[in-house]
Amino acid sequence: MENVRKDVKENPVATANILSKIFFCWLNPLFRIGYKRRLEEEDMYELLQEDRSEVLGQELQRYWDQEVQKGTKEMRTPGLTKVIIQCYWKSYGVLGIFTFLEEAIKVVQPVFLGEVIQYFETYDPNDTTAFNKTLGYAAGLSICTIGLAVIHHLYFYHVQRAGMKIRVAMCHMIYKKALCLSSSAMGKTTTGQIVNLLSNDVNKFDEVTIFLHYLWVGPLQAAAVVGLLWGEIGPSCLAGMAVLLFLMPTQTMFGRLFSKFRSKTAALTDNRIRTMNEVVSGMRIIKMYAWEKPFAALVSEVRRKEISKIMKSSYLRGLNMASFFCASKIIVFVTFTLYVLLGNTISASRVFVTVSLYTAVRLTVTLFFPSAIEKLFESRVSIKRIQEFLLLDEITKTSTVLLKEEKNDIGVDINDLTCYWDENLDAPTLQNITLSLGSNQLLAVIGPVGAGK
C-alpha cells in the first residue's frame, strides 16, 4: 500500500547521535515550529522502520503461529501471555536497568543530603577536612539530581514506546484475524466486541509497561531503605515500615478487584456497542414504529450498568490515591513518635534523611507498586479477551491443482459433496452434490433465502 502523503519528513531520531538521544535534542526543531504556530499533519515525522505496524505485527504473528502449532501438538490452549513475553522480554528487560538506577539514586541522595546537613549542625570553620568532604557530598548530590532527571525521562520514554509497540502489534493481529473469520466464528463475536478490543483492551499494554518493573524493584528498594533507616534511627524505623507493609497486601487485594471489575466492564461495553450498532442500523424501522423511547430506555439501562462498574473501579482507584497521599504523614508521625518515646533526641539531619528515604520508598510502594498490580490484573483480562478472539475459527483456504493431461477442459469437479452451514446442526444444508463444470462455462446458483446457495 502506498503512502498517501509524499512529503513526509524523515524521522530525526534515525540519524541522531547518542547525546541527542539522551537529552532529546532531536525534538528541538519540532518544538520551534510548535512555539511559532500550531502543529499540522505535515509537521509530523515519518515512522521509524522498527515501529511500523507491518513489522511489529508480523513479528508477533510469527511467535503466535508457532505457539498455536505447539499448542495443537501438545493438546493445550495456546497462551498469548507467553507469546508476548517471548517476543518482548529482551528489549523490555533491558529497561529494568533504568528503573534500578533511578531507584538506587533515590536511596543514595538522602544519604548525601544528611551528610551535608550534619556538617552545618556541627559547623567548625577550622575543620578543612570536613569542609572538603561536604563539598564532595554536595557534588554527589548535584550529580544524583541531574542523573535522576535524565534517567527518569529516558525510562518513561522507552517503556511507553515498548507499550506502543505491543499495542500496535496486537491491533495488527486483531485486524488481520477479523478479515479471516469463518461464518461460525462470526456468530461467536460481534462488531462491538472487535471495536472494544481495538479501542479499550489494547490500551492496557501502554499502561502496564510503565510500572511493571517496580514489581521487583520495589521490594529491593524497601529492603535497602530499612537498612539505612536502622542505622539512622534504630528500631523506630520498623513502625513506619509496618505501615508500608500493611499497604502492600491491601493493594494486592485491590488489584484483584480491579481485574474483576475490568472483566465485567468489558463485557458490558461489548453489549452496549452491539446494542448501539443494532439501533443505528435499524433507525428507519424504529422511527417508523415510533419506538424511540423504549430503545432509548434500553440503551440508558445498558449504559447505567456499565457506568456502575466503572464507578466502583474509580472508587478503588481513589482509595489507592488516598493511601498514597496519607501514607507519608502517617509514617513520619508514627516513626518519630516512637523514636521520641524511646528516649532519643530529634536532629535536623535525622529528620531530613528519614523523611527523604520514606518519600522515596513511599512513591514506589504506595503508588508505583500498586499501580503495577492494578495494571497487571487489568491487562490479564484484556489478554484473555484478545486470546479468545484470536482462537476463533478461520476460513479454510484450499487450493486444488488439476492435472492438465487428465482434466484439460474441466474447471470445477465436485463428487458427493456434503455441506453444513453450522457444524453444530444435526442435518446437513447440502448433501450428495455432484457437479462438473468446464473451464469456459458460466454457472449461476439461484433460489430462495435459506435454500443453501
C-alpha angles and dihedrals in degrees: 000000000000122000115258092215116061098182098061112152118238113253107253093209088071091066100028119122125235095268091050090053093048096049096030092238090151088074094059096093090053091048091052092052091047091050092055099042144346115293117253132199090259090061093063119102127239117265118260114251093244091052097054118118093233094055096043094042095049092049094053091039090057092055091045093051090051091049092049091051092047092047091051092053093046093043095238138117113269113245119227091192090059090050093052091049092049092050101044109020095100098049093040095043091059089060088064087077089065091051093049093049093047095051091043090055090050089056096045095045096069090050091057090045091052092052092051092049092046090056091058091045091058096030115177116173091201096054102093094168092061089045092054091047090051090051088054091049090048090050090049090049091053093047090049091051093050093043091049092054093048097044094043094057094040090052096049092045093053098041091050088049089051090051090048091054093052091047094049092046091049092049089051091053094046093049092047091048092050090058093053102045117131124230093259091049091051088062091057096054138038138215088248092058092049091049090048091051091052096042105036115011098051090052089070089073090062090055103040095054091059097063105022096099091057089071089078100023093054097064092043092052092046091053092049092048091050090054093050093045091049089057091045105044104003124221091350089083090069090069092059093043090051088062090051093047089051090055095052098066088040090056090048090055089049089051092057090050089050088055092050094049092044091054093050093043092052092052091049091047090053089051093049094049091047091049092049092049090052092047093049094046091049097041093119092057092044091052093045094054094036093239094147097115098047092048092044088054090049093052091045091053093050091048091047091056091049093049091049091060091044090051092053090052089049091052090053091047089051090053089051092053092043091055089050095054096040098043096074094054094045093047095050092045094050094043099050093039089058091041092057094042089057088061100257128139121236117232131185095245093052092048094049094045094045095047092045093050092046090049091053095048093039092059091053100039100039101033115018097034095050090042088055091051092046095049092042093056092044092049090050089059091048092048091051091051093047091046092054089051094048091051094059117117119273132210109275111239112211129173123192119205112207121208108239096208094054103032103026098152101028116099100175127020120181124178124188095336118188118190133189120199087201122017089218093064119101099217122051120243092223129015140175094016114167118178139159123189129185121233091247098047129104118212127189121196112208135174145115125299112288095018093120102258 
